[in-house]
């Protein structure tokens, strides 16, 4: 039985800064489940709430606040977290994004008991998922959410029944998936087209993959070209057209087939519209600073 849902307070959101409730709150209210929205989970009021409810287990997913040890110790089965990687790989805030950016072909889900560390608690169950070669972070997130619910239910039932036991992580095998920053989206054209395509897929919708064009910020979309090959004299970042398509030179002579571009202050346009409007000069490229 679900005793209560704990979620963040209602907050101003969007351009109009209208106060709105978390999605989880609406689902709980519709289901007739009590909702608790502490401003700070470390508060005395939050402690009193959890002591009064005395849950057998607490399921926690992307809550956004560090849980203090005095709360972790309350439920007899612990706080059970669903993490979007096969721990100890990709500990941190953005495991789905970094798995794609780093070109992984598989990832997965882990249920674990949280402790005082960052995704360092003992593992309960795991499920492996393949990453499609063209799959984006939002697409993978949807598939993980669909697979995560039954995995969590299975973990709770088997843990309560004594069928599974928490297993310590091997921290020597750990890797990190830090919180996304705007700078992570900057394209390094010396990387291969595949590496750049992985960044495009992994960093949607934010911060996106971007570069500069004539000194202005420019977000780009594209895919690996299987046909175009850069001439040895072409500098990475060089834009050229051929056979009705637009390409960008990348590392190791590979090419990105440009699909769309969005220069700051303008609207997103197709690659052909971008080239037509820009009236490219010979050898013009992405990534140059103004005046170069």
N, C-alpha and C positions, 0 to 999 in steps of 0.2 A: 504494500500500500504506500502511495506517495503522500507523505504528511504535509509537505510544503515545497514551494519553489522559491529559491533565493536568487535574486537578480539585481542588476544595477538600478539606481533610482531613475525616474523619468527625467529626461534632460532635453534642453533645446537642441534641435537638429535642423540641418538643411540651411538653405539661403535665408529663409524667413525666420530661422531660429525659433520655430514653434516647438513648444514642449510636447514630446511624444514618449510613449512607453516602449520598453524593449519588447521585441516580438514574443519572447518567451512569456512575458507577463500576460499578453492577450490569450495565448494558448492555455495557460494555467487557469485564468478566469473562466474561459469557455468550458474547461473541464471540471470546474468547481473545486479547484485546488487552491489552498491559501497561498498568498504571495507575501514575501518579506523582502524589503528593498533597503538594506542598510547603506548609509553613505560611506561608512568605513567598516570593513569586516573585522577590524581589530578592536572595535569599540566594546565597552562593557555591555551595552545593550545587545550586541550580536552574540556575545558569550552567553548572556542570560537566555537568549532565544534558543540557542543550540542545546544548552543544558536542559531547558524545559521540554523541548521536543524529543531529546535523547534518541536520535536516529540510529538504526542499525548500520546504515551506510549513507554516505553522501556522494552523489554523482556530480562531478565538476568538469565542465567543458568550457574553455575560453572565458573564464570569469573576469579576468582583468585585474585582480588584486591578489597579493601574496597572502596565503592563509597562515595565520600564526599557529605555532605548535599546540597551544592550549585548546584550539579548536580541532586540530588534526587528531588529537588523542581522544575525543569524545565518542565517535561511533565505533562500535566493536569490530566492524569489518573495515574501518578506515574510510578515507576519502578516495573514491575511485575515479581516475581521470582517463579520458579517451584522448590519446595523442596520435596525430596524423603522420606517424612514421614508424619504422621498425626499430624501436629503441634498442641499443643506445645511439643509433644513427639519428642525426638531425634533432638534437635537443634544442628547444628554443621556440620562438614565437611564430616562425614562418617555415615550417617543415615542408609543406606542399610546394611552396614557391622555390625553395632552394634545391629540392630534389629535381625539379624540372630544369632549373637554370644550370645545374651541374650535370645534366645529361643522363640522369638515372633512367633505367628502363623498368625498374620495379620500385615500389615503395610499399606502404601498408599501414596498418593500424595496430596500436598497442593499448591495452587496458593495463593500468598500473595503480598501485597505492601511492599517493603523493607523500613526500617527506619535505624536509626543510629546503632541499636543493631545487635546482631548475631541471625538472623532468628526470630526476635521478632515482626515484623510488622504485621498489621491486615490481617486476612484471607479472601480470596474471595470464593474459592471453594475447596472441598476435594473429593477424591475418594479412597475408601478402596480396598485393594488387599490382597488376601490370600497368605501366604508364604508356598510353598510346603515343606513337611517334609524332603526332600532330596535336596531342591533347594539351589544353591550356590549364592553368592553375584553377580557374573557376570550374571547369568541367571535371577535373579530378576531385575537387572539393565536394561536388555534388555526389559523385560516386562513393566517396569516402563517408559522407554523411548517411547515405542509404545503407552502407555496409556496417556502419558504426553502431547503430541502435541495436540490432540483434546481437552483435558482439558484446556490447555492454550488458544486455540482459543475460546472456549466457555466462558472462564472467560473474555477475552477482549471484546467480543461482548456484553455480558450481563452487564458488568461494564459500557461500553460506552452507552448502551441503558437504564441505570438506573434500570435494573432488579435485580441487586445485589448490596450490600453495604458492604464495608470492616468491618469486625468484629474483635474487639480486642481479643488477645489471653489471656488465663488465665495462667499467669506466674507461679502460684502456682502449676500447673500440669506439668510444664516443666521438661524434662530430657535432658541429653547432649549426643552427639555423637561426641567425639573429633577426631581430625586428627589421623590417624593410625600411630603408631610408631612400630619399629621393636620388641620391648619388648612385645607388645601386643600379639605376636604370640607364646610366650613361654607357653608350656603346663604344667599345674599343675595336676599331676596324682592323686592327692587326690580328684579332682572333679569327678563327675559321667561320665560314657561313653557318655551319651547324651550331657552333657555340653561340653565335649571335641570335640565331633562330630560337635556341633554347631560352635565351634571355627574353626574347619577345614573348614566348609562350608562358614563361614562368612569372613574369612581372605585370601581367594584366590582372585587374584594371589599373593598379597603381603600384609603382610609379610609372609603369610603362617603359618601353625601350626608346631612348631618345638620343639625339646627337645635336649638332649645330649645322646650320646652313646659312652662309653669308652673315655669320655672327648672331643669328637668332636660333633660339631653341626650336627643335623640330623632332616631334615624335614620329617613329616609323613603324611600319608593319611589312612583313614579307615572309618568304620561305626560301629554303635552300634551292638553288638552281641546279638541275641535273644536267643542263646542256651548256650553259655559258661558262667560258674559262677566261680568266683575265690574262692579258698580255704581260710578259715579265716586266715591261717598263711602266705598268700602271700602278699607281700608288694606292694602298688601301684607303677606302672611302671614296674613290673616284666613281662618278655616276656616268653610265653610258647606256645607250639604247641599241636594241638590235632585235630584228624579227618580230617587231610589234610589242616587245617587252622592255622593261627598264631594269637595269642591274646595278649593283653596287659591288665594287671590288673588296674582297675580304682577305684574310691571311691565307697563306699557302696557295695562292692563285684561285681560291674558291670564290664564288659569287652568290650574293643574295639577290633573289628576284623580288624587287620592290613592288608591293601591292598598293600602299597608300602612304601619305605623308600629311603631317599636321604642323604647320609653322605657327608659332605663338602669335596670337592676335588674328589668325585667319581660321577658316574652316578646314576640316579634313577633306582631302581630295584624293582621287586615284593617282597612281604613279604616272600615268600618261598625262593627266591634267597638271600634275606637278611639273613635269618636264616642259610641257607646252607653255605654262605660265611663267616658268623661271627663265626660259630661253638660255639654257646652259651654254657656257663657254667651254672650249676644249680643255679637258683635264679637270674640270671643276669637280669639287668633291665635298662630301660631308665631313664634319669634324674640324674644318679650318676655323681659325679665329678671324674676326673682322680685320680686314686690311692685309691678310696674307695673300 
